[in-house]
Amino acid sequence: MRLENVAFRYRRRDPWVLRDVTLALSPGSVTEVTGHNGAGKSTLLRVIAGLRRPRAGAVKERPARVGYAPERFPVDQPFSVRGYLGHMAAIRRVPEDTVTAWSKRLRFDHLLDVRLSELSKGSAQKIGLAQALMGDPKLLVLDEPFAGLDAVTRDELPALISELAAGGTTVVVSDHQRCIESLPGIDRLRVADALVTHLAGETAAWTLLEVEVPGDEADTVETKLRADGYRVRRPER
């Protein structure tokens, strides 16, 4: 699929959140969207998924089957986990046993009869992932999917993403947790100041900048810089 000169703002007189975005997403590719909080990452993901229409430009050749998992799954719904996912399975026209299969794969089968409003953040995140995955999407858009997940599921999710990509699914994901940075062949898009920079081909010029920080703040600063799309190299300890 392609985005051609896409621009987006929420209201007519609002500042542009995205501007002149042109990019191509190939089948089987995994693309990480980076950028600081408020830069427009989530907006770009919603535009890619088709949940927001561009104010200018066009999105072309979006696959018919799209899965989208938001950063925060909306739990204020009057359903049990089983009832909600069963409803989504019916909408997506997939077999009911798909719910059971994904609940086991993502390790929440013991929660099927729990009401959505009673779920922890991590458990709710799994439900958001399951509803995005159950329709066999050819485009999968994940907004901070690792946030709040238990360690086992968090460690297994990159392999699942690679598995889907190997089957031809286009995956676009934002990840402050840095769980997919080591996936081979991953593309990267940096969102900053309403612009999107494609970093995969090393087309942007990089400058080495040495920064000294207090030792007890090093991990925090490194995490923030990586989340903002910068490369960080630390000396051997």
N, C-alpha and C positions, 0 to 999 in steps of 0.2 A: 504494500500500500504506500501511498505518497501523500505528503502534505506540501502544497504549493502556495507559497506566499501567504501563509495563514497568519491572521491577526485576530486577537480577541480582547475585548473589554466587556465588563458586566453591564455598564450603562453608556448611553451615547456620549456623555460628557466626562466619563471616568477616564483615568489614564489607562494606557494600553498595558495589559498583563503580558500579552505575547504580541510579537510584531515581526512580520516578514520571515516566518518560519518555513523553510523548505528542506525537506528530508525524505528519504526513502527507507522503508522498513521491509527487509526481505523475509520470505518464509524461512523458518528455522533459525532466525537470528535472535539473540538476546541483547537487549539494549538497556543500559542503566541510565536513568535520568538523575543528574546531580544538580546541586545548587543550594544556596542558603535558604533558610525558612522565609517564606513570603516571596520568593523569587518567581513563583508561578509553576512549580513542578506539578502540583496536583491539578492545576488548570490544564496544563499541557496533556496530562494523562487522560483527563476527562474528554478533551477534544479528540485525542487519538481513539478513545473508546467509543465516541459518538454520543456522549452524554451532554456535551456542549457543542453548539454549532458556531463555527467561526464567524466573526463579523466581516471578515474579508478573506479572500483566498478560498482554497478548496481542499477537501480531503477526498482522495480518489482510491478506488480499489480496496476499500476496507472489507475484510472477509465478512461473510454473512453470520458466522458464529463467533460472537465476542464474549469473553468472560472478563469481568471487572470486579476487583476486590478493593473497596475503599480503605482509607487509612483507619477509619473508625467504623466498624459495622454497627448499624442502627439497631439497638436491642429493644427500643421502645415500641415493640410490636406484640399483639396479643396471640402469640403462637408458642408452642413448644418447639424445640429444635426439630423434632421429627415432623411436626405439622408444617413448619416453615419450609424445610427442605423438600418435603413431599409436594407442597404447593409449587415450589420452583421447578421441581422435576416435571410436574404436569405442564407447566408453562413452556419449558424447554423441550417437551415431548421426548423425555428419556425414561427408561424403565425405572420403576420404584426401587429396585434393588441397587440402583446407582447410589442412593442415599446410604444404604448399608455399606457399600464398597468404599465410599469416600470417608465415612465415619470411622471405619477401621483403619484406612490408610493414614488418616490424620489424627488417629487416636482420640476420638471423642465419642465412641459408640456408647459409653456409659452415661452420656449426657443427653441422649436422644429424647428422653421424656422430661427434661428440665425446661422450664420456661426461659425464653430468650432474655427477659429482664433480670433473671437470676444468675446469668453467666458472668464469670470474671472476664477481664479484658482479653486475656490470652485465649480463653475458650471461645469468646465471641469472634476473635480474629480467625480461628479455625473455621467457624461457620461461614464467615465471609469468603474464605478461601474455597471451601467446599462448593458453595453456590456458584462461584466463578468457574470452577473446574468441571462441574458435572455435565455441562453441555458439550463436552469435547470441543472446546474453542479452538479456532484457528488463529485468533488474536487474543492474547491473554495480557491484561493490563493490571499490574499489582502496585498499589500505593502503600509503601512501607509494610510489606507483608510479614516481616520478622518481628515487629514490635510486640512485645508481651508474650511471645510464644515460649513454651517450655523448651528446655535445652535439646531434648531429643528431636522434636519436630523441627526446631530451628536448624539443627544440623542436617536433617534429611531433606529440607526444602530445596536447597541448591541442586541436589541430584535430581529431584522431581522436575525442576525447571529445565535442566539439561535434557532430561528424558523427553519432555514435551517438545523442546526445540528440535531434538533429533528426529521427532516424528513430523516435523514441518510446521509446528506452531510458532508464530511470531510472538515473542515475549518482550514486554516493556515493563520495567520495574524501577521504582525508587527505593533506596535502601540506606538509611542512616546507620544501620547496624553493621554495615560492611561485611555482610555474610556472603555476597556473591562476587566480591572484587577479584577473587582468585579463579573464577570460571574462565576456561580458555576461550579465546575468540570473542569476548564480550565487547560490544560497542558502548560508547559513552556519549551522552549529550549533556552539556552543561547549560542550565537556565540561569541567566543573570541580566538584570536591567532590561527585561522584556525581550531579550534576544536569546536565541538558542545556538550554541556552538557545538559542532560535531567534532569530538575529540578522537574518534576511533582511528583515523588515518594520520594522526600526528600532524595535522595541517596547521594547528595553532602554534605560534612561537612560545616557547617556555623559557623562563629565566630562573636560574638557581638563586634563591634568596635564603640566606642563613638567618635563623631567628633563635635567640636564646630565651628560654622561659624557666621559671623556677621548677625544680625537679618534681615537686608534688602537683604541678599543674600540667605536666607534659602530656599525660594521657588525655586529659580534657581538651587541650589545645589541638592535639593530633586528630582526635575524633571530629572536632568542629571543622578543621581544615579539610579533612577528607569528605565530610558531608557537604561542604561547599564546592567540591569538585576539584580540589587541589591535590597534587601528589605530595606525599610526605616520605622522606627517608630519614631514619634515625641512625646515629652511629651505633656500632656494636657496644653492648653494655659490658 
